[in-house]
Amino acid sequence: MTLNIPLTGETLPPQAHRLIDAVRELVEAGQGSVAVESPPAAYPGGISGDGSLREWAEDAVEVRLLTASRQVLVDGDLLPLTRLEFDLLLYLADHPRRVFSRTQLLNAVWGYEHTGERTVDVHVRRLRVKLGAQVSLITTVYGVGYRLADEARIVVLPHE
């Protein structure tokens, strides 16, 4: 059995430390082995609803978020976004397969919830218009909120 755990960022969350300790105990008990491999810069596919890796369609449009320069490239073309549009897209990309209510998005992206919840709807609509019909990144979960689409081909590059 092979288990791949992509760990990114400077610090690991407590859950990752507990997992590493559990794996270490299994290895010491002689019930497994550990091999460390460098992960690719970006997996050229996505994750399906059941958690398995999947390949993207060849004709899928790729969206790259360059966080250092706060730029978005759609198939290599620069897409001008406002600060909040970029922050909203980045937040959803950082949390794939999670549904967020409008209030949660207001707190996370805007930093407050004093404005109307329809503000989120307006920014999502503007993002969809700017991305165009060929790019389906944000899915509406009726009665709940929004999430990143499963078929979204989006890559976050923190140092470019």
Steps between C-alpha positions, in 0.01 A plus 500: 500500500625848416379812676589840358460796733581837343615730779561860405575815691755598759338336802307179530162486671464286815311232303799455269733454800265234644491322165878507469534358853253220419689410181829507689357252756385264222842509338677436831269203564607356164155536346586741222761711331535866418636649180528875462464640152499858384149586382455656156461878492136460408302182440376517141159367594239538764343310783170331441212503746612167651849638570678315219729680259371565150645646185365821351354497155751600235286792386434631854594863558772543760484782753820594685497715812835669552471603864827692528403737219122462556447419133267251335585334172233322296675278244796737520301822457494752784154547652450831680326445835420732786656436840185335634442292187856367526466435875169317451640279223814426702298412810284254305807352328672453836196308630390262222193278548371717788175692486494847656198703595490866405562595864807274518639655182433852629692422818789324324546723194357837599592467868157603625134416452347847541433537131214317332545136405406585142843665469641149462249425223606814312871411520438139394294623203777744398762225527291269283458774236873579496598133480259437216264216422779251418638515857272358769679558831235593752200279565184619673372266768138608516379591846854490639759707313795447265789262442779439253377275219633142500606534136679830563848494355662751731860518618616724785864604466616687812846603380449609140 
